[in-house]
Amino acid sequence: MGRERVLLVWVVAVLIIIMVGVGESKYMVYNTSQGIVADKLNVHLVAHSHDDVGWLKTVDQYYVGSNNSIQAFFQRWWRDQSEAMQLVVKKLVNSGQLENGGMCMHDEGPTHYIDMIDQTTLGHLFIKVEFNVTPRVGWQIDPFGHSAVQAYLLGAEVGFDSFFYGRIDYQDRAKRKSEKSLEVIWRGSKSLGSSSQIFAGAFPENYEPPSGFYFEVNDASPVVQDDPEFFDYNVQERVNDFVAAAVAQANITRTNHIMWTMGTDFKYQYAHTWFRQLDKLIHYVNMFADSNYL
């Protein structure tokens, strides 16, 4: 991306299932208010999680069954919330900080297109009724393979601005990284031409965070220890790790905007550990970015 750009990190707090608020430090308030800056490298942190429909449990067991996790269908969670919590969620939706879509992340290969349409319609209808908004981003990060039907019929035709996917062949991914073509304009229908086009992006390494930036309560990644009285104070080290990972990803993309997918399957079971570290990273990376050029 060039060494003339200053690193900027900001957060698009998009959690595909449920977002849980985090408390502030007793003595430290972290500045997470930074927006986009045109002449800097903008790192978008997208918090996300999902469970696999009917994989290890049924849908209901994921939500209320044994070994329950916080991930579940957003609709089930929504109906259990107080009016006060629902108001908080509506504010997040209206500000663009929370995105949702269909009732599930459907497969694209063996699935009949009518079923794909039905589940997408059901999910979008719920969101329209409850929030009066229409989803703008397609999020097909875990299906094994992708189809033109998704790009055209359930992408451009439903009004999406963009469509992101995670699983592609390893040789295809390597080629796209070397050519800086992970992000493309996908024309889903040859006969329909430009009307079927949608901006599409594949992730550099599936849909996981960069190595060393997993923050579930039992993950091994080092947290940002910012109390200088502790022996393991590591703010500069963690900032350096962040910058290195950001530059590495920027070097395989074409613009000064990159996305970090901060999550994976079944994550955010204890969301505080994630959002606390994201707050710290945003705060300290931006604090040092004004004087550290890449």
C-alpha positions in Angstrom: 0.0 0.0 0.0 3.0 2.3 0.2 4.9 3.8 3.1 3.4 7.2 2.8 0.2 6.3 4.4 -0.6 6.6 8.1 -2.4 3.7 9.7 -5.9 4.3 10.8 -8.1 1.7 12.5 -11.8 2.1 13.1 -14.6 -0.2 13.9 -17.7 -1.2 12.0 -19.4 -3.1 14.8 -21.2 -5.7 12.7 -22.1 -8.9 14.6 -24.1 -11.2 12.5 -26.0 -12.9 15.3 -25.9 -10.9 18.6 -24.0 -7.9 19.9 -23.4 -7.6 23.6 -22.3 -4.3 25.0 -19.0 -3.9 27.0 -18.3 -1.9 30.1 -15.8 0.9 30.3 -12.6 0.7 32.4 -12.9 2.4 35.8 -9.9 4.6 35.1 -9.6 4.6 31.3 -12.0 5.6 28.6 -10.9 4.4 25.2 -11.4 6.6 22.2 -13.1 4.6 19.5 -14.7 7.5 17.6 -12.3 7.7 14.7 -13.9 7.7 11.2 -12.6 7.2 7.7 -9.6 9.3 6.7 -8.9 9.5 2.9 -5.1 9.5 2.9 -4.6 6.8 5.5 -4.9 3.0 5.6 -8.3 2.4 7.0 -8.7 -1.0 8.9 -12.3 -1.9 9.4 -12.9 -4.3 12.3 -16.0 -6.4 11.7 -17.1 -8.4 14.7 -19.0 -11.5 13.6 -20.1 -14.9 14.7 -22.4 -17.7 13.5 -23.5 -21.2 14.3 -24.1 -23.8 11.7 -27.8 -24.6 11.2 -28.4 -28.2 12.3 -24.7 -29.2 12.3 -24.0 -30.1 15.9 -27.4 -29.2 17.3 -30.8 -28.2 16.1 -31.6 -24.5 15.9 -33.5 -24.6 19.2 -30.8 -26.6 21.0 -28.2 -23.9 20.0 -30.4 -21.3 21.7 -31.8 -23.1 24.8 -30.3 -26.6 24.8 -27.4 -28.1 26.9 -24.0 -26.4 26.6 -25.8 -23.4 25.3 -23.9 -20.6 23.6 -24.9 -17.0 23.1 -25.1 -17.5 19.3 -28.6 -18.2 18.1 -31.0 -16.9 15.6 -31.3 -13.2 16.0 -35.1 -13.4 15.8 -35.3 -15.8 18.8 -33.0 -13.5 20.9 -34.9 -10.4 19.8 -38.2 -11.7 21.1 -36.7 -12.3 24.5 -35.5 -8.8 25.0 -36.9 -5.9 27.0 -38.2 -2.8 25.3 -35.1 -0.9 26.6 -32.7 -3.5 25.0 -34.7 -3.5 21.8 -34.3 0.3 21.7 -30.5 0.0 22.0 -30.5 -2.6 19.2 -32.6 -0.3 16.9 -30.1 2.5 17.5 -27.2 0.2 16.4 -29.1 -0.8 13.3 -30.0 2.8 12.4 -26.4 3.9 12.8 -25.1 1.1 10.5 -23.3 -0.7 13.4 -25.4 -3.9 13.2 -26.2 -5.8 10.1 -28.3 -8.9 9.6 -29.8 -10.7 6.7 -31.6 -14.0 5.8 -32.7 -16.5 8.4 -29.6 -18.5 7.8 -26.4 -18.5 5.6 -27.7 -20.9 3.0 -25.5 -23.2 0.9 -25.2 -22.3 -2.8 -24.3 -25.5 -4.5 -26.9 -28.2 -3.8 -29.6 -25.8 -2.7 -32.5 -25.1 -5.0 -32.7 -21.4 -5.9 -36.4 -21.3 -4.7 -35.3 -22.3 -1.1 -32.5 -19.7 -1.3 -35.1 -17.0 -2.2 -37.5 -18.1 0.5 -35.1 -18.0 3.4 -33.7 -14.7 2.3 -37.2 -13.2 1.9 -38.2 -14.5 5.3 -35.1 -12.9 7.0 -35.4 -9.6 5.1 -39.1 -9.4 5.9 -38.5 -9.7 9.6 -35.8 -7.0 9.5 -38.1 -4.7 7.5 -41.0 -5.2 9.9 -39.0 -4.8 13.1 -36.4 -2.1 12.0 -37.8 -0.7 8.7 -34.4 -1.2 7.0 -33.2 -3.3 4.1 -29.9 -5.2 4.4 -27.2 -3.8 2.0 -24.4 -6.4 2.4 -24.4 -10.1 1.4 -22.5 -12.2 3.9 -21.9 -15.7 2.6 -18.7 -16.5 4.4 -19.1 -20.2 5.2 -20.8 -22.0 2.3 -18.5 -24.4 0.4 -18.5 -22.9 -3.0 -20.4 -20.0 -4.6 -22.8 -19.6 -7.5 -23.8 -17.0 -10.0 -27.4 -17.2 -8.7 -26.2 -15.8 -5.4 -24.2 -13.0 -7.0 -27.1 -11.9 -9.3 -30.4 -13.0 -7.9 -29.6 -12.8 -4.2 -27.0 -10.0 -4.6 -27.6 -7.3 -7.2 -31.3 -8.0 -7.5 -32.1 -7.7 -3.8 -30.4 -4.4 -3.6 -27.1 -5.3 -2.0 -24.2 -2.9 -2.4 -21.6 -5.7 -1.8 -21.2 -9.4 -1.3 -18.5 -11.1 0.8 -17.5 -14.7 0.8 -14.9 -16.8 2.6 -14.4 -20.3 1.1 -12.7 -20.5 -2.2 -10.2 -23.0 -3.6 -6.7 -22.6 -2.1 -5.1 -22.2 -5.5 -7.7 -19.6 -6.5 -7.0 -17.7 -3.3 -3.3 -17.8 -3.8 -3.6 -16.6 -7.3 -5.9 -13.7 -6.4 -3.6 -12.6 -3.5 -0.6 -12.5 -5.9 -2.7 -10.5 -8.4 -4.5 -8.3 -5.9 -7.8 -9.6 -7.2 -9.5 -10.7 -4.0 -12.0 -7.9 -4.6 -13.8 -7.8 -7.9 -16.9 -6.7 -9.7 -18.8 -10.0 -10.1 -21.2 -10.1 -13.1 -23.6 -12.8 -12.2 -25.3 -13.1 -15.5 -23.6 -12.8 -18.9 -26.9 -12.2 -20.7 -28.1 -9.5 -18.3 -24.8 -7.6 -18.4 -24.0 -4.8 -16.1 -27.4 -4.9 -14.3 -26.3 -8.1 -12.7 -23.0 -6.7 -11.3 -22.1 -6.5 -7.6 -19.0 -5.7 -5.7 -17.7 -8.9 -4.3 -14.8 -9.7 -2.0 -13.0 -12.9 -0.8 -11.0 -12.8 2.4 -7.3 -13.4 2.5 -7.5 -16.2 5.0 -11.0 -17.7 5.1 -13.1 -15.5 7.6 -10.9 -15.5 10.7 -9.0 -12.7 12.4 -5.3 -12.3 11.7 -3.1 -14.7 13.7 -2.7 -13.5 17.3 -5.9 -11.5 17.4 -8.4 -14.0 18.8 -10.0 -12.8 22.0 -12.5 -15.4 23.2 -12.1 -15.9 27.0 -10.1 -19.1 26.4 -8.1 -18.0 23.4 -4.3 -17.9 23.6 -3.7 -14.5 21.9 -2.0 -12.0 24.2 -4.4 -9.2 25.4 -3.5 -5.6 25.3 -2.0 -5.1 28.8 -2.0 -1.3 29.2 -1.3 -0.9 32.9 2.4 0.2 33.1 2.7 -1.1 36.7 2.4 -4.7 35.4 5.4 -6.6 34.3 3.7 -7.7 31.0 2.9 -4.2 29.8 2.8 -4.7 26.0 1.0 -1.8 24.3 3.7 -1.0 21.9 4.3 -4.7 21.1 0.6 -5.2 20.4 0.4 -2.0 18.3 3.4 -3.3 16.3 1.7 -6.6 15.7 -1.4 -4.9 14.5 0.5 -2.6 12.1 2.5 -5.6 10.7 -0.7 -7.6 10.1 -2.5 -4.6 8.6 0.4 -3.8 6.2 0.6 -7.5 5.2 -3.0 -7.5 4.2 -2.8 -4.1 2.5 -0.1 -5.4 0.3 -2.4 -7.9 -1.3 -5.3 -5.4 -1.8 -5.8 -2.5 -4.2 -7.1 0.3 -2.0 -6.5 1.9 1.4 -9.4 0.1 2.9 -9.1 -3.4 4.4 -11.4 -5.5 6.5 -10.5 -7.7 9.5 -13.1 -10.3 10.2 -12.9 -10.3 14.0 -14.6 -13.6 14.8 -15.4 -17.1 13.6 -17.8 -20.0 14.4 -19.3 -19.8 17.9 -17.3 -16.8 19.0 -18.5 -14.0 21.3 -19.8 -16.4 23.8 -18.3 -13.9 26.3 -18.4 -10.8 24.2 -16.7 -8.5 26.8 -13.3 -10.1 26.1 -13.6 -9.3 22.4 -14.9 -5.8 22.5 -12.6 -4.8 25.4 -9.6 -5.7 23.3 -11.0 -4.1 20.1 -11.5 -0.9 22.0 -7.9 -0.9 23.2 -6.5 -1.7 19.8 -8.5 1.1 18.2 -7.4 3.6 20.9 -3.7 2.8 20.9 -3.2 2.1 17.2 -4.7 5.5 16.4 -2.8 7.2 19.1 0.5 6.0 17.7 -0.5 6.2 14.0 -0.1 10.0 13.9 3.6 9.7 14.3 4.3 6.2 12.8 4.2 6.1 9.0 3.9 2.8 7.1 
